[in-house]
Amino acid sequence: MNFLEEFQKMIDEYNSGASNLETLFDRLIAFTNRLSEEEKRGIAERLSEEELVIFDLLTKPDMKLSKAEEIEVKKVARELLGTLKREKLVLDWKKRQTTRAAVRLAVDTVLDHLPRVYTPQIYEAKCEQVYQHVFESYGGMVA
């Protein structure tokens, strides 16, 4: 079970009365001791590890975003990863020009929903960074 699901399960059990506060606290202490700093950040941001990588590519090094803009960027990161995994990252997608182009078009299209604080120059750079990450990280069919 991934950490976010495990954390949510603990909260749900507490809210339903299946565990008391002392039990929840003990479980939370044990849980946090198992997490790395990045995993803790992923949980805090409510993003999976893969989504967090995309989010970081879109927001670092110096994007100054409001809370609302951060929420929009998280939504775009989730949408992009979902679209790619569902539709574009087929077996051996890198071997054919048409499938590589379809992945690049999906990146460009989904990232077009980024907040307007992303200027055209930043948008182009982020599209390239995200596409390069996808190209390097997702070799074949993604589950």
DSSP file (Angstrom, degrees, kcal/mol; ACC not computed):
  #  RESIDUE AA STRUCTURE BP1 BP2  ACC     N-H-->O    O-->H-N    N-H-->O    O-->H-N    TCO  KAPPA ALPHA  PHI   PSI    X-CA   Y-CA   Z-CA
    1    1 A M              0   0    0      0, 0.0     2,-0.0     0, 0.0     0, 0.0   0.000 360.0 360.0 360.0 135.4    0.0    0.0    0.0
    2    2 A N     >  -     0   0    0      1,-0.1     4,-2.3     4,-0.0     5,-0.2  -0.324 360.0-107.6 -75.0 164.7    1.5    3.4   -0.8
    3    3 A F  H  > S+     0   0    0      1,-0.2     4,-2.7     2,-0.2     5,-0.2   0.851 116.1  53.9 -63.5 -37.9    2.0    5.9    2.0
    4    4 A L  H  > S+     0   0    0      2,-0.2     4,-2.5     1,-0.2    -1,-0.2   0.920 111.0  46.5 -63.7 -42.7   -0.8    8.2    1.1
    5    5 A E  H  > S+     0   0    0      2,-0.2     4,-2.3     1,-0.2    -2,-0.2   0.905 112.9  50.0 -64.9 -41.0   -3.3    5.4    1.1
    6    6 A E  H  X S+     0   0    0     -4,-2.3     4,-2.0     2,-0.2    -2,-0.2   0.920 111.8  47.8 -63.5 -43.7   -1.9    4.1    4.4
    7    7 A F  H  X S+     0   0    0     -4,-2.7     4,-2.1     1,-0.2    -2,-0.2   0.929 112.1  49.3 -62.0 -46.0   -2.1    7.6    6.0
    8    8 A Q  H  X S+     0   0    0     -4,-2.5     4,-2.8     1,-0.2    -1,-0.2   0.875 108.3  54.5 -62.3 -37.6   -5.7    8.0    4.7
    9    9 A K  H  X S+     0   0    0     -4,-2.3     4,-2.6     2,-0.2    -1,-0.2   0.908 107.0  50.6 -63.0 -42.2   -6.7    4.6    6.1
   10   10 A M  H  X S+     0   0    0     -4,-2.0     4,-2.1     2,-0.2    -2,-0.2   0.929 112.7  46.3 -60.9 -44.9   -5.4    5.7    9.5
   11   11 A I  H  X S+     0   0    0     -4,-2.1     4,-2.8     2,-0.2    -2,-0.2   0.921 112.6  49.9 -64.0 -44.7   -7.4    8.9    9.4
   12   12 A D  H  X S+     0   0    0     -4,-2.8     4,-2.1     1,-0.2     6,-0.2   0.904 109.9  50.8 -62.1 -42.0  -10.6    7.1    8.2
   13   13 A E  H  X>S+     0   0    0     -4,-2.6     5,-2.0     2,-0.2     6,-1.0   0.905 112.4  46.8 -63.0 -40.9  -10.3    4.5   11.0
   14   14 A Y  H ><5S+     0   0    0     -4,-2.1     3,-1.2     4,-0.2    -2,-0.2   0.942 112.3  49.5 -65.1 -46.4  -10.0    7.2   13.6
   15   15 A N  H 3<5S+     0   0    0     -4,-2.8    -2,-0.2     1,-0.3    -1,-0.2   0.814 110.5  50.9 -63.3 -30.6  -12.9    9.2   12.1
   16   16 A S  H 3<5S-     0   0    0     -4,-2.1    -1,-0.3    -5,-0.2    -2,-0.2   0.552 117.2-112.6 -84.7  -6.0  -15.1    6.1   12.1
   17   17 A G  T <<5S+     0   0    0     -3,-1.2    -3,-0.2    -4,-0.5    -2,-0.1   0.516  82.9 123.6  89.6   4.7  -14.3    5.3   15.7
   18   18 A A  S   <S+     0   0    0     -5,-2.0     2,-0.3    -6,-0.2    -4,-0.2   0.713  78.4  27.5 -73.2 -19.8  -12.3    2.2   14.9
   19   19 A S  S    S-     0   0    0     -6,-1.0    -2,-0.2    -5,-0.1     2,-0.1  -0.982  79.3-127.9-139.2 153.8   -9.3    3.5   16.7
   20   20 A N     >  -     0   0    0     -2,-0.3     4,-2.6     1,-0.1     5,-0.2  -0.396  34.9 -98.2 -94.2 176.4   -8.8    6.0   19.6
   21   21 A L  H  > S+     0   0    0      1,-0.2     4,-2.8     2,-0.2     5,-0.2   0.881 121.5  51.9 -63.2 -41.0   -6.6    9.0   19.7
   22   22 A E  H  > S+     0   0    0      2,-0.2     4,-2.3     1,-0.2    -1,-0.2   0.917 111.7  46.6 -63.7 -43.1   -3.7    7.3   21.5
   23   23 A T  H  > S+     0   0    0      2,-0.2     4,-2.5     1,-0.2    -2,-0.2   0.923 113.1  49.7 -64.0 -44.9   -3.7    4.4   19.0
   24   24 A L  H  X S+     0   0    0     -4,-2.6     4,-2.6     1,-0.2    -2,-0.2   0.927 110.6  50.2 -59.9 -45.3   -3.8    6.9   16.1
   25   25 A F  H  X S+     0   0    0     -4,-2.8     4,-2.3     1,-0.2    -2,-0.2   0.925 111.1  48.2 -60.5 -46.1   -0.9    8.9   17.6
   26   26 A D  H  X S+     0   0    0     -4,-2.3     4,-2.1     1,-0.2    -1,-0.2   0.904 113.2  48.1 -61.5 -42.0    1.2    5.8   18.1
   27   27 A R  H  X S+     0   0    0     -4,-2.5     4,-2.4     1,-0.2    -1,-0.2   0.881 110.5  51.7 -66.9 -37.8    0.5    4.7   14.5
   28   28 A L  H  X S+     0   0    0     -4,-2.6     4,-2.7     2,-0.2     5,-0.2   0.888 108.6  50.8 -66.4 -38.8    1.4    8.1   13.1
   29   29 A I  H  X S+     0   0    0     -4,-2.3     4,-1.7     2,-0.2    -2,-0.2   0.945 113.2  44.9 -62.7 -48.0    4.7    8.2   15.0
   30   30 A A  H  X S+     0   0    0     -4,-2.1     4,-0.8     1,-0.2    -2,-0.2   0.899 113.6  51.9 -61.9 -40.4    5.6    4.8   13.6
   31   31 A F  H >X S+     0   0    0     -4,-2.4     3,-1.0     1,-0.2     4,-0.6   0.934 109.2  47.6 -62.3 -49.2    4.4    5.9   10.1
   32   32 A T  H >< S+     0   0    0     -4,-2.7     3,-0.7     1,-0.3    -1,-0.2   0.816 104.3  61.1 -67.2 -29.4    6.5    9.1   10.0
   33   33 A N  H 3< S+     0   0    0     -4,-1.7    -1,-0.3     1,-0.2    -2,-0.2   0.776 103.9  51.4 -66.3 -23.9    9.6    7.3   11.2
   34   34 A R  H << S+     0   0    0     -3,-1.0     2,-0.3    -4,-0.8    -1,-0.2   0.615  94.2  92.2 -86.0 -13.6    9.4    5.2    8.0
   35   35 A L    <<  -     0   0    0     -3,-0.7     2,-0.1    -4,-0.6    -3,-0.0  -0.588  66.3-139.5 -89.9 141.8    9.1    8.1    5.6
   36   36 A S     >  -     0   0    0     -2,-0.3     4,-2.2     1,-0.1     5,-0.2  -0.419  36.8-101.0 -81.3 170.2   11.9    9.8    3.8
   37   37 A E  H  > S+     0   0    0      1,-0.2     4,-2.2     2,-0.2     5,-0.1   0.899 123.5  50.2 -61.4 -41.2   11.7   13.6    3.5
   38   38 A E  H  > S+     0   0    0      2,-0.2     4,-2.6     1,-0.2    -1,-0.2   0.890 109.2  51.0 -66.1 -38.6   10.5   13.4   -0.1
   39   39 A E  H  > S+     0   0    0      2,-0.2     4,-2.1     1,-0.2    -1,-0.2   0.898 109.8  50.5 -65.1 -38.5    7.8   10.9    0.8
   40   40 A K  H  X S+     0   0    0     -4,-2.2     4,-2.5     2,-0.2    -2,-0.2   0.905 111.0  48.9 -63.7 -40.9    6.7   13.3    3.6
   41   41 A R  H  X S+     0   0    0     -4,-2.2     4,-2.5     2,-0.2    -2,-0.2   0.898 108.7  53.6 -66.4 -39.4    6.6   16.1    1.1
   42   42 A G  H  X>S+     0   0    0     -4,-2.6     5,-2.7     2,-0.2     4,-0.8   0.905 110.9  46.1 -60.4 -42.5    4.6   14.0   -1.4
   43   43 A I  H ><5S+     0   0    0     -4,-2.1     3,-0.6     3,-0.2    -2,-0.2   0.922 112.1  50.7 -66.4 -43.8    2.0   13.3    1.3
   44   44 A A  H 3<5S+     0   0    0     -4,-2.5    -2,-0.2     1,-0.3    -1,-0.2   0.879 115.2  42.8 -61.7 -37.5    1.9   17.0    2.3
   45   45 A E  H 3<5S-     0   0    0     -4,-2.5    -1,-0.3    -5,-0.2    -2,-0.2   0.589 109.1-127.3 -83.1 -10.4    1.4   18.0   -1.3
   46   46 A R  T <<5 +     0   0    0     -4,-0.8     2,-0.3    -3,-0.6    -3,-0.2   0.908  66.6 127.8  61.6  45.0   -1.1   15.1   -1.8
   47   47 A L      < -     0   0    0     -5,-2.7    -1,-0.3    -6,-0.1    -2,-0.2  -0.961  60.8-118.7-129.3 146.8    0.8   13.9   -4.8
   48   48 A S     >  -     0   0    0     -2,-0.3     4,-2.6    -3,-0.1     5,-0.2  -0.273  41.0 -99.5 -70.8 170.0    2.1   10.5   -5.7
   49   49 A E  H  > S+     0   0    0      1,-0.2     4,-1.6     2,-0.2     5,-0.1   0.912 125.7  47.2 -59.1 -43.6    5.9   10.2   -6.2
   50   50 A E  H  > S+     0   0    0      1,-0.2     4,-1.7     2,-0.2    -1,-0.2   0.905 112.8  48.4 -66.0 -41.7    5.5   10.4  -10.0
   51   51 A E  H  > S+     0   0    0      1,-0.2     4,-2.9     2,-0.2    -2,-0.2   0.873 107.5  56.6 -65.4 -36.6    3.2   13.4   -9.8
   52   52 A L  H  X S+     0   0    0     -4,-2.6     4,-2.7     2,-0.2    -1,-0.2   0.876 104.2  52.8 -63.7 -37.6    5.6   15.1   -7.4
   53   53 A V  H  X S+     0   0    0     -4,-1.6     4,-2.4     2,-0.2    -1,-0.2   0.941 112.0  44.6 -62.5 -47.1    8.4   14.8  -10.0
   54   54 A I  H  X S+     0   0    0     -4,-1.7     4,-2.1     2,-0.2    -2,-0.2   0.932 112.8  52.0 -62.3 -45.6    6.2   16.5  -12.6
   55   55 A F  H  X S+     0   0    0     -4,-2.9     4,-1.4     1,-0.2    -2,-0.2   0.920 110.3  48.9 -56.2 -46.0    5.1   19.1  -10.1
   56   56 A D  H  X S+     0   0    0     -4,-2.7     4,-2.4     1,-0.2     3,-0.3   0.903 108.8  52.5 -63.2 -41.4    8.7   19.9   -9.3
   57   57 A L  H  < S+     0   0    0     -4,-2.4    -1,-0.2     1,-0.2    -2,-0.2   0.878 113.3  45.5 -59.9 -36.0    9.6   20.1  -12.9
   58   58 A L  H  < S+     0   0    0     -4,-2.1    -1,-0.2    -5,-0.2    -2,-0.2   0.706 122.7  33.2 -80.9 -20.2    6.8   22.6  -13.4
   59   59 A T  H  X S+     0   0    0     -4,-1.4     4,-1.7    -3,-0.3    -2,-0.2   0.593  94.4 122.1-114.9 -13.2    7.5   24.7  -10.3
   60   60 A K  T  <  +     0   0    0     -4,-2.4     2,-0.1    -5,-0.2     0, 0.0  -0.807  59.8  13.2-108.5 149.4   11.3   24.7   -9.8
   61   61 A P  T  4 S-     0   0    0      0, 0.0    -1,-0.1     0, 0.0    -3,-0.0  -0.928 131.9 -13.0 -90.5 -30.2   13.6   26.5   -9.6
   62   62 A D  T  4 S+     0   0    0     -2,-0.1     2,-0.6     2,-0.1    -2,-0.2  -0.019  73.5 143.0-131.9  35.0   11.9   29.9   -9.1
   63   63 A M     <  -     0   0    0     -4,-1.7     2,-0.8     1,-0.0    55,-0.0  -0.656  36.2-153.2 -77.8 122.6    8.2   29.8   -9.9
   64   64 A K        +     0   0    0     -2,-0.6     2,-0.4    53,-0.1    -2,-0.1  -0.856  26.5 173.5 -96.4 107.0    6.4   32.2   -7.5
   65   65 A L        -     0   0    0     -2,-0.8     2,-0.1    -6,-0.1    -6,-0.0  -0.892  29.9-129.2-120.6 144.7    2.9   30.8   -7.3
   66   66 A S     >  -     0   0    0     -2,-0.4     4,-2.5     1,-0.1     5,-0.2  -0.346  40.0-100.9 -75.3 169.3   -0.1   31.6   -5.2
   67   67 A K  H  > S+     0   0    0      1,-0.2     4,-2.2     2,-0.2     5,-0.2   0.913 125.7  51.0 -58.4 -43.0   -1.9   28.7   -3.4
   68   68 A A  H  > S+     0   0    0      1,-0.2     4,-1.9     2,-0.2    -1,-0.2   0.893 110.3  48.7 -63.1 -40.0   -4.6   28.7   -6.1
   69   69 A E  H  > S+     0   0    0      2,-0.2     4,-2.4     1,-0.2    -1,-0.2   0.886 108.6  53.6 -67.9 -38.3   -1.9   28.5   -8.8
   70   70 A E  H  X S+     0   0    0     -4,-2.5     4,-2.4     2,-0.2    -2,-0.2   0.912 107.7  51.2 -59.9 -42.1   -0.1   25.7   -7.0
   71   71 A I  H  X S+     0   0    0     -4,-2.2     4,-2.2     1,-0.2    -1,-0.2   0.907 109.6  50.1 -61.8 -42.2   -3.4   23.8   -6.9
   72   72 A E  H  X S+     0   0    0     -4,-1.9     4,-2.3     2,-0.2    -1,-0.2   0.908 110.1  49.9 -62.1 -42.0   -3.8   24.3  -10.6
   73   73 A V  H  X S+     0   0    0     -4,-2.4     4,-2.5     2,-0.2    -2,-0.2   0.897 109.6  51.3 -66.0 -39.8   -0.3   23.0  -11.3
   74   74 A K  H  X S+     0   0    0     -4,-2.4     4,-2.5     2,-0.2    -1,-0.2   0.912 109.8  50.4 -61.4 -41.9   -0.9   19.9   -9.2
   75   75 A K  H  X S+     0   0    0     -4,-2.2     4,-2.7     1,-0.2    -2,-0.2   0.912 110.5  49.0 -62.5 -42.6   -4.1   19.3  -11.2
   76   76 A V  H  X S+     0   0    0     -4,-2.3     4,-2.8     2,-0.2     5,-0.2   0.902 109.9  51.7 -63.7 -41.9   -2.2   19.6  -14.4
   77   77 A A  H  X S+     0   0    0     -4,-2.5     4,-2.3     2,-0.2    -2,-0.2   0.927 112.8  45.1 -61.5 -45.1    0.6   17.2  -13.2
   78   78 A R  H  X S+     0   0    0     -4,-2.5     4,-2.5     2,-0.2    -2,-0.2   0.929 114.3  48.8 -62.8 -45.5   -2.1   14.6  -12.2
   79   79 A E  H  X S+     0   0    0     -4,-2.7     4,-2.7     2,-0.2     5,-0.2   0.912 111.4  49.6 -62.3 -43.6   -3.9   15.1  -15.5
   80   80 A L  H  X S+     0   0    0     -4,-2.8     4,-2.8     2,-0.2     5,-0.2   0.950 112.6  45.8 -62.2 -49.7   -0.8   14.8  -17.6
   81   81 A L  H  X S+     0   0    0     -4,-2.3     4,-2.5    -5,-0.2     5,-0.2   0.906 114.2  49.4 -62.1 -40.9    0.4   11.6  -15.9
   82   82 A G  H  X S+     0   0    0     -4,-2.5     4,-2.5    -5,-0.2     5,-0.2   0.928 112.3  47.2 -62.3 -46.2   -3.1   10.1  -16.2
   83   83 A T  H  X>S+     0   0    0     -4,-2.7     4,-2.6     2,-0.2     5,-0.9   0.925 113.7  47.9 -62.1 -45.9   -3.4   11.0  -19.9
   84   84 A L  I  X>S+     0   0    0     -4,-2.8     5,-2.9    -5,-0.2     4,-1.2   0.941 115.6  43.2 -62.7 -47.3    0.1    9.6  -20.7
   85   85 A K  I  <5S+     0   0    0     -4,-2.5    57,-0.2    -5,-0.2    -1,-0.2   0.884 119.5  43.1 -67.3 -38.3   -0.4    6.4  -18.8
   86   86 A R  I  <5S+     0   0    0     -4,-2.5    -2,-0.2    -5,-0.2    -1,-0.2   0.879 134.6   5.9 -73.6 -39.0   -3.9    5.8  -20.1
   87   87 A E  I  <5S+     0   0    0     -4,-2.6    -3,-0.2    -5,-0.2    -2,-0.2   0.729 126.2  35.1-122.2 -29.6   -3.4    6.7  -23.7
   88   88 A K  I  <<S+     0   0    0     -4,-1.2     2,-2.1    -5,-0.9    -3,-0.2   0.808  88.5  77.1-111.4 -34.0    0.1    7.5  -24.9
   89   89 A L      < +     0   0    0     -5,-2.9    53,-1.2    -6,-0.2    -1,-0.2  -0.492  63.8 159.5 -87.3  75.2    2.8    5.4  -23.2
   90   90 A V    >   -     0   0    0     -2,-2.1     3,-1.6    51,-0.2     4,-0.2  -0.375  53.8 -62.2 -88.4 170.1    2.3    2.2  -25.2
   91   91 A L  T 3  S-     0   0    0      1,-0.3    -1,-0.2    49,-0.1    49,-0.1  -0.296 122.9  -1.2 -54.7 129.8    4.8   -0.6  -25.6
   92   92 A D  T >  S+     0   0    0     47,-0.1     3,-1.5     1,-0.1     4,-0.5   0.818  80.5 158.8  57.7  35.9    7.9    0.7  -27.4
   93   93 A W  G X   +     0   0    0     -3,-1.6     3,-0.6     1,-0.3     7,-0.2   0.775  66.8  60.8 -60.7 -26.8    6.4    4.2  -27.8
   94   94 A K  G 3  S+     0   0    0     45,-0.5    -1,-0.3     1,-0.2     6,-0.1   0.711  92.6  66.7 -73.8 -19.2    9.9    5.6  -28.2
   95   95 A K  G <  S+     0   0    0     -3,-1.5     2,-0.4     4,-0.0    -1,-0.2   0.724  93.7  61.8 -78.0 -21.9   10.6    3.6  -31.4
   96   96 A R  S <> S-     0   0    0     -3,-0.6     4,-2.3    -4,-0.5     5,-0.2  -0.894  70.6-143.3-113.2 135.2    8.0    5.2  -33.6
   97   97 A Q  H  > S+     0   0    0     -2,-0.4     4,-2.7     1,-0.2     5,-0.2   0.882 101.5  55.3 -58.4 -40.4    8.0    8.9  -34.6
   98   98 A T  H  > S+     0   0    0      1,-0.2     4,-1.9     2,-0.2    -1,-0.2   0.885 109.7  44.9 -65.9 -37.8    4.2    9.0  -34.5
   99   99 A T  H  > S+     0   0    0      2,-0.2     4,-2.0     1,-0.2    -1,-0.2   0.881 113.2  50.3 -75.1 -35.8    4.0    7.7  -30.9
  100  100 A R  H  X S+     0   0    0     -4,-2.3     4,-2.4     2,-0.2    -2,-0.2   0.922 112.1  48.5 -62.7 -42.6    6.8   10.1  -29.8
  101  101 A A  H  X S+     0   0    0     -4,-2.7     4,-2.7    -5,-0.2    -2,-0.2   0.877 108.8  53.3 -64.9 -37.4    5.0   13.0  -31.4
  102  102 A A  H  X S+     0   0    0     -4,-1.9     4,-2.1     2,-0.2    -1,-0.2   0.885 109.7  48.2 -65.4 -38.2    1.7   11.9  -29.7
  103  103 A V  H  X S+     0   0    0     -4,-2.0     4,-2.4     2,-0.2    -2,-0.2   0.934 112.8  48.0 -65.9 -45.5    3.4   12.0  -26.3
  104  104 A R  H  X S+     0   0    0     -4,-2.4     4,-2.7     1,-0.2    -2,-0.2   0.911 111.7  49.9 -62.5 -41.9    4.9   15.4  -27.0
  105  105 A L  H  X S+     0   0    0     -4,-2.7     4,-2.9     2,-0.2    -1,-0.2   0.900 109.4  51.7 -63.5 -40.2    1.6   16.7  -28.2
  106  106 A A  H  X S+     0   0    0     -4,-2.1     4,-2.7     2,-0.2     5,-0.3   0.919 110.3  49.1 -62.2 -43.1   -0.1   15.4  -25.0
  107  107 A V  H  X S+     0   0    0     -4,-2.4     4,-2.6     1,-0.2    -2,-0.2   0.958 114.3  44.8 -59.3 -51.2    2.5   17.2  -22.9
  108  108 A D  H  X S+     0   0    0     -4,-2.7     4,-0.8     1,-0.2    -2,-0.2   0.902 115.2  48.1 -60.7 -42.5    2.1   20.5  -24.8
  109  109 A T  H  < S+     0   0    0     -4,-2.9     3,-0.4     2,-0.2    -2,-0.2   0.931 115.3  42.1 -67.6 -47.1   -1.7   20.2  -24.7
  110  110 A V  H >< S+     0   0    0     -4,-2.7     3,-1.9     1,-0.2    -2,-0.2   0.913 112.4  53.7 -69.0 -41.3   -2.1   19.4  -21.0
  111  111 A L  H >< S+     0   0    0     -4,-2.6     3,-1.9    -5,-0.3    -1,-0.2   0.683  90.0  77.6 -68.7 -14.5    0.5   21.9  -19.9
  112  112 A D  T 3< S+     0   0    0     -4,-0.8    -1,-0.3    -3,-0.4    -2,-0.2   0.666  84.7  65.8 -64.9 -14.0   -1.4   24.6  -21.9
  113  113 A H  T <  S+     0   0    0     -3,-1.9    -1,-0.3    -4,-0.2    -2,-0.2   0.338  75.4 120.0 -89.2   6.7   -3.7   24.5  -18.8
  114  114 A L  S <  S-     0   0    0     -3,-1.9   -41,-0.0     1,-0.1   -45,-0.0  -0.319  78.9 -84.2 -65.6 155.5   -1.0   25.9  -16.5
  115  115 A P    >   -     0   0    0      0, 0.0     3,-1.9     0, 0.0    -1,-0.1  -0.170  40.8-107.6 -58.6 157.4   -1.8   29.2  -14.8
  116  116 A R  T 3  S+     0   0    0      1,-0.3    -2,-0.1    -3,-0.1    -3,-0.0   0.549 109.1  84.0 -68.3  -7.5   -1.1   32.3  -16.9
  117  117 A V  T 3  S+     0   0    0      1,-0.1     2,-1.0     2,-0.1    -1,-0.3   0.717  72.7  88.0 -65.9 -18.7    1.9   33.1  -14.7
  118  118 A Y  S <  S-     0   0    0     -3,-1.9    -1,-0.1     4,-0.1    -4,-0.0  -0.725  77.8-150.6 -80.9 104.1    3.7   30.7  -17.0
  119  119 A T     >  -     0   0    0     -2,-1.0     4,-3.2     1,-0.1     5,-0.2  -0.224  30.2 -99.3 -67.6 165.4    4.9   33.0  -19.8
  120  120 A P  H  > S+     0   0    0      0, 0.0     4,-2.3     0, 0.0     5,-0.2   0.874 126.0  50.4 -55.3 -37.3    5.2   31.6  -23.3
  121  121 A Q  H  > S+     0   0    0      2,-0.2     4,-2.1     1,-0.2     5,-0.2   0.925 113.3  43.9 -68.0 -43.7    9.0   31.2  -22.8
  122  122 A I  H  > S+     0   0    0      2,-0.2     4,-2.8     1,-0.2     5,-0.2   0.914 112.2  54.2 -65.8 -42.3    8.5   29.4  -19.5
  123  123 A Y  H  X S+     0   0    0     -4,-3.2     4,-2.6     1,-0.2    -2,-0.2   0.933 109.3  47.4 -56.4 -48.8    5.8   27.3  -20.9
  124  124 A E  H  X S+     0   0    0     -4,-2.3     4,-2.1    -5,-0.2    -1,-0.2   0.910 113.1  48.4 -60.8 -43.3    8.0   26.1  -23.8
  125  125 A A  H  X S+     0   0    0     -4,-2.1     4,-2.5     1,-0.2    -1,-0.2   0.904 112.4  48.3 -64.4 -41.0   10.9   25.4  -21.4
  126  126 A K  H  X S+     0   0    0     -4,-2.8     4,-2.8     2,-0.2     5,-0.3   0.888 108.9  53.5 -68.4 -38.8    8.6   23.4  -19.1
  127  127 A C  H  X S+     0   0    0     -4,-2.6     4,-2.5    -5,-0.2    -1,-0.2   0.933 111.7  45.9 -58.9 -45.4    7.1   21.4  -22.0
  128  128 A E  H  X S+     0   0    0     -4,-2.1     4,-2.6     2,-0.2    -2,-0.2   0.924 113.4  48.7 -64.8 -44.9   10.7   20.5  -23.1
  129  129 A Q  H  X S+     0   0    0     -4,-2.5     4,-2.2     2,-0.2    -2,-0.2   0.929 114.1  45.4 -61.5 -45.6   11.7   19.6  -19.5
  130  130 A V  H  X S+     0   0    0     -4,-2.8     4,-2.7     2,-0.2     5,-0.2   0.921 112.9  50.1 -66.4 -43.6    8.7   17.4  -18.9
  131  131 A Y  H  X S+     0   0    0     -4,-2.5     4,-3.0    -5,-0.3    -1,-0.2   0.929 110.7  49.9 -60.8 -43.8    8.9   15.7  -22.2
  132  132 A Q  H  X S+     0   0    0     -4,-2.6     4,-2.4     2,-0.2    -1,-0.2   0.900 110.8  50.2 -62.0 -40.0   12.6   14.9  -21.6
  133  133 A H  H  X S+     0   0    0     -4,-2.2     4,-2.5     2,-0.2     5,-0.2   0.939 112.6  46.1 -61.8 -46.9   11.7   13.5  -18.2
  134  134 A V  H  X S+     0   0    0     -4,-2.7     4,-2.4     1,-0.2    -2,-0.2   0.924 112.5  51.0 -62.3 -44.3    9.0   11.3  -19.7
  135  135 A F  H  < S+     0   0    0     -4,-3.0    -1,-0.2     1,-0.2    -2,-0.2   0.905 117.1  39.3 -60.6 -42.7   11.3   10.2  -22.5
  136  136 A E  H  < S+     0   0    0     -4,-2.4    -1,-0.2    -5,-0.2    -2,-0.2   0.801 122.8  39.8 -77.5 -29.9   14.0    9.2  -20.0
  137  137 A S  H  < S+     0   0    0     -4,-2.5     2,-0.7    -5,-0.2    -2,-0.2   0.731 108.3  55.9 -97.4 -23.9   11.8    7.7  -17.3
  138  138 A Y     <  +     0   0    0     -4,-2.4    -1,-0.2    -5,-0.2     4,-0.1  -0.825  56.5 167.7-118.8  93.4    9.1    5.8  -19.2
  139  139 A G        -     0   0    0     -2,-0.7   -45,-0.5    -3,-0.1    -1,-0.2   0.885  62.1 -18.3 -75.4 -41.1   10.7    3.2  -21.5
  140  140 A G  S    S-     0   0    0      1,-0.3     2,-0.2   -48,-0.1   -49,-0.1  -0.251 108.8  -5.4-138.0-137.3    7.8    1.1  -22.5
  141  141 A M        -     0   0    0     -2,-0.1     2,-0.4     1,-0.0    -1,-0.3  -0.480  61.7-146.4 -72.1 136.1    4.3    0.2  -21.4
  142  142 A V              0   0    0    -53,-1.2   -51,-0.1   -57,-0.2   -53,-0.1  -0.876 360.0 360.0-107.7 134.9    3.3    1.8  -18.1
  143  143 A A              0   0    0     -2,-0.4    -1,-0.1     0, 0.0    -2,-0.0   0.455 360.0 360.0 -85.5 360.0    1.0    0.0  -15.6
